[in-house]
Amino acid sequence: QVRLVESGGGLVQAGGSLRLACAASTSIFSMRAVGWYRQAPGKQREFVGSLTIVNTTRYADFVKGRFTISRDDAKNTVYLQMDNLEPEDTAVYYCNIYTAPIAWGPGTQVTVSA
């Protein structure tokens, strides 16, 4: 069973940056598109962005060019670089296989202070 583990979250001031990582226990990211998602308190989980195996990206409208998804297949890891963070970005961030989600990882908490 493939396991996903997110890391890199933390507390940052508005305008700051964070780089999240999502490590898979297998090389699944080299074979499937991956998505990043987030869930804020009291809200449903929402789509943040995706990256295909040919490195095509798509982002939610609220990203507004601030986030970038990349991959390192040698490390079975996908990254979410987040710049110019806003308090509204506060949430737990998750990754998963984009078209056929598997068991969710624990997520990583991102808190952006005003």
LUMZA-161525 format. One line per 3 residues: number of its first residue (from 1); for each residue x, y, z negated of N, C-alpha, C. Coordinates in steps of 0.2 Angstrom, whole numbers. Atoms other than C-alpha are relative to their C-alpha. Layout:
<mipas>
NUM = X/Y/Z/X/Y/Z/X/Y/Z  ...
</mipas>
This chain:
<mipas>
1 = 4/-6/0/0/0/0/4/6/0  -4/-6/-1/7/17/5/-2/5/-6  1/-5/5/9/29/-9/3/7/2
4 = -2/-7/-1/10/48/-8/1/4/-6  -1/-4/6/18/59/-20/2/7/2  -2/-7/-2/18/78/-19/4/3/-6
7 = -4/-4/5/30/90/-28/1/7/2  -3/-6/-2/37/107/-28/-5/6/-2  5/-6/3/22/117/-36/3/3/-6
10 = -2/-3/5/24/129/-49/-4/7/-1  3/-7/1/20/147/-55/4/5/3  -3/-5/-4/24/161/-44/-4/6/0
13 = 3/-6/-1/20/179/-42/-3/1/7  3/-2/-7/9/186/-28/6/3/4  -5/-1/-4/20/188/-13/6/-4/0
16 = -6/5/0/32/174/-18/-1/-5/5  -1/6/-5/36/158/-9/1/-6/-4  -1/6/2/35/140/-13/1/-5/6
19 = 0/5/-5/40/124/-4/-2/-6/-3  2/6/3/30/109/-7/2/-6/4  -2/6/-4/35/91/-2/-5/-5/-2
22 = 5/6/0/25/76/1/4/-6/2  -4/6/-2/35/59/0/-4/-6/1  4/6/-1/28/43/7/4/-6/-2
25 = -4/6/2/33/26/1/2/-4/6  -2/4/-6/34/20/19/1/6/6  -1/-4/-5/38/28/36/-6/2/4
28 = 6/-2/-4/20/32/40/0/7/3  0/-7/-3/23/50/43/3/0/7  -3/0/-7/33/46/59/-5/-4/5
31 = 4/4/-4/18/36/65/-7/3/0  6/-3/0/3/47/60/0/7/-1  0/-7/2/-2/65/59/-2/0/-7
34 = 1/-1/7/-2/72/42/-3/6/-2  4/-6/2/-13/85/33/2/2/-7  0/-3/6/-11/96/19/-7/3/-2
37 = 7/-2/2/-26/100/8/1/3/-7  0/-3/7/-30/110/-8/-7/0/-3  7/0/3/-43/110/-21/1/5/-6
40 = 0/-5/5/-46/125/-32/-5/-2/-6  5/2/5/-55/124/-49/-7/2/2  7/-1/-2/-73/122/-46/-2/0/7
43 = 2/0/-7/-72/120/-28/2/-7/3  -1/6/-4/-71/106/-15/7/0/3  -6/0/-4/-55/100/-7/-1/3/7
46 = 0/-3/-6/-51/110/8/6/-1/4  -6/1/-5/-40/108/24/4/6/0  -5/-5/0/-24/118/24/3/0/7
49 = -3/1/-6/-15/112/39/2/-7/2  -2/7/-2/-9/97/49/6/1/5  -6/1/-4/6/91/59/-1/-7/3
52 = 0/6/-4/6/78/73/6/-3/0  -6/3/-1/19/66/77/4/3/5  -4/-4/-5/24/77/91/1/7/-2
55 = -1/-7/4/25/92/79/-4/5/3  6/-5/-2/9/101/85/-3/1/-7  3/-2/7/2/111/70/-6/3/1
58 = 7/-3/0/-15/117/66/-1/3/-7  1/-2/7/-19/128/51/-7/3/-1  7/-3/2/-35/134/42/1/8/1
61 = -1/-7/-1/-39/152/45/3/4/-5  -2/-4/6/-35/158/28/8/0/-1  -7/0/0/-17/153/31/3/7/3
64 = -2/-6/-3/-15/168/42/8/1/1  -7/-1/-1/3/164/47/5/-1/-5  -4/0/6/9/162/30/4/-7/-2
67 = -2/7/2/12/143/29/3/-3/6  -3/4/-5/23/131/39/0/-7/-2  -1/7/1/22/112/40/6/-2/4
70 = -5/3/-3/37/102/44/1/-7/-3  -1/7/2/43/84/43/8/-1/0  -6/3/0/59/75/39/-1/-8/0
73 = 2/7/0/56/57/45/5/-4/-3  -6/4/3/73/51/39/-2/-1/-8  2/0/7/66/55/21/-7/-2/-1
76 = 7/2/1/48/50/24/-3/6/-3  2/-5/4/44/67/18/-3/6/5  3/-6/-4/33/82/25/0/5/-5
79 = 0/-6/5/34/99/18/-5/5/2  4/-5/-1/23/114/16/3/6/-2  -3/-7/2/32/131/16/-5/5/-1
82 = 5/-5/2/21/144/8/3/7/-1  -3/-6/1/26/162/10/-6/5/-2  5/-5/2/17/178/4/-6/-3/-3
85 = 5/3/4/7/169/-8/-5/5/-3  5/-4/2/-9/176/-14/-4/-4/-6  4/3/6/-19/173/-31/-5/-5/3
88 = 5/5/-3/-32/164/-20/3/-6/2  -3/6/-2/-20/151/-15/1/-5/-6  -1/5/6/-20/144/-33/-4/-6/1
91 = 4/6/-1/-25/126/-32/5/-6/-1  -4/6/0/-19/108/-33/1/-2/8  -1/1/-7/-11/104/-16/2/-8/1
94 = 0/7/-2/-12/87/-8/2/-1/7  -1/2/-7/-6/78/8/-3/-6/1  3/6/-2/-13/64/17/0/-1/7
97 = 0/2/-7/-14/55/33/-6/4/3  6/-5/-2/-25/67/44/-6/-3/3  6/3/-3/-36/56/54/-3/-6/-4
100 = 3/6/4/-38/41/42/3/1/-7  -3/-1/7/-34/47/24/0/-7/-4  -1/6/4/-27/34/12/-1/2/-7
103 = 1/-2/7/-27/34/-7/4/7/-1  -3/-6/1/-23/52/-13/5/0/-5  -5/0/5/-8/56/-23/-2/5/-5
106 = 2/-4/6/-8/66/-39/0/7/2  1/-8/-2/-6/83/-30/6/3/-4  -5/-4/4/5/97/-36/-3/7/-1
109 = 3/-6/2/-1/112/-45/3/7/2  -3/-6/-2/2/129/-37/-4/6/-4  4/-6/4/-3/145/-48/4/6/2
112 = -2/-6/-2/-1/162/-41/-3/6/-4  3/-5/5/-2/176/-53/0/7/4  0/-7/-3/-7/194/-48/5/5/-1
</mipas>
